[in-house]
Amino acid sequence: MSADRELSEETRLIHLGRSQPMEGVRPVSPPVVRTSTVLAPDIATMRANKARREDGSRVFSYGARGTPTNHALEEAWAALEGGERALLFPTGLAAIAHVLLTCLLPGSHVLIQNTVYPQVHAIRSKFLEPRGIASTYFDGTVEDAAAKITPATRMIYAENPGSWVYDLIDVKALSTLAHDHNALLVIDNTWASGLLHKPLLHGADISVIAGTKYVVGHSDVMIGAVVANGELGRELWRMQVVMGQTVSPDDAWLTLRGLRTIAARLPIHAASALGIARFLQGHPLVERVLHPALDSHPRHDLWRRDFSGSNGLVTIGMRPDIDLSAVDRFVDTLRLFGIGSSWGGFESLALPQAPETVRGWTGPGVPVRLHIGLENPADLEADLARGLAAIG
């Protein structure tokens, strides 16, 4: 497939994971194969398939281990991330949990970036530590990680950029630190969705993505993925089989459909978000605006070095004298922004949060996370201006 590597990302995404010829013709999209039992023509074939499967080969042998529909998505997702093997999970959180449970044993230690997805903190406190897996938070910098890494550290777990505040990490430097201490570097790559940033190509060992967001793109499927190389990828797959983690072929098909258009959708989200971020920077009720593509972002240079683009997420900090009840009123006034968890779909969303609950949030002011959807940005700006006027 060396010729494929010369193609643009947009072209590759259209042609990855395509259907195989059927009686001389080929459907554009792979069929949805729904089954639990897969019948072998004879015992010899069944045993041969089992032997191939135990060696780590992808074999259509039982529905829970993936149908051709799932396999098509796995192949496309691995290629998207620049990895050898992609594994599918029912949610992004399930993918995260699988990596932590597979790679960490009692007595080991994990460094966790402070601003990762909030549910990772719940896994840490409710599952890892009660079972003898120690953990320490670090601020995302290589210097802090180096000061806190120990001989027992088996993993550095980070999100790039971090949730809500979009703090960026130096994956190349962190991977060097991790590997010098015989530890793995795991990156939650959901923000970039495998398109804008490729952690494995920068030295990370495992990339985790909540495909529910931009890969699906339509807010109608829950799915997660883990991408890794070599024996590590095979071990993650073996434990996936042991734990019975799988996704339905219908969800795999819908996700593959979304993956085809992500390169077309993300630039629209990004351009609209950047324009709205600049608009909000000039509003008297907004104290600060966080978005990696803004020149004002603290590590904008790192974003320019390691990322090929941005997405639709913007976090604003309201003026210090505007309390949470006023911010709630602002969000309630918006007509085009839905109020709900998640992001990455075609629709715009707004979610306020008490500042003390947002890790990495510094300074006064209530944070509001905006997801800028595919609506006309002029309409969204007018809606935000109207909402801000309601509390101004």
Disulfide bonds with the S-S distance in Angstrom:
none
